């Protein structure tokens, strides 16, 4: 939300650089970002 107000660019997990201009909840998640997020470790596995 802060980036939308200040106009600061964000970098998505897939590497895309963008400036949010609308509510991100209204848009689908990038398939590549979703894949990267799901493959990320959730911390130490015991």
N, C-alpha and C positions, 0 to 999 in steps of 0.2 A: 504494500500500500504506500509506503514511504517513497519508493521509487516512482510510483505513478504521480505523486504530488510534486516531487522535486524534478522529475524528468531524467533521473539518473539511469543509464542503460544497465541492463542485467545480462548475465551470461547464463544460458540454460545448460543443463547437463550435457546436451548434445553439442554444445559449442556455439549455438546461435546467439547473437547479440541482439537485443531488442529493448525498446522502451515501452513499458506497459502504458496503455492509454485508456483501457477499460477494465472492468471487473474480471479478473482472471478465472473466477469461478464459472463464468459463462462460456468458456472455451474448452475444447477437449485437450487432454494431455498429449503431447507429441509422442508418437509410438517409440521413437528412439530414446527419448528421455525416460519413458516408463520402463523400457528394457534395462537401461543403465541403473536406474533407481532400484529396480527389483534385484539386480545382481550385486548391489553394494552390500557389504558386510554390516551386520547390526551390532558389531562389537565382538568381544572375546567369546568364543564358543567353548563351553566346558564339556 
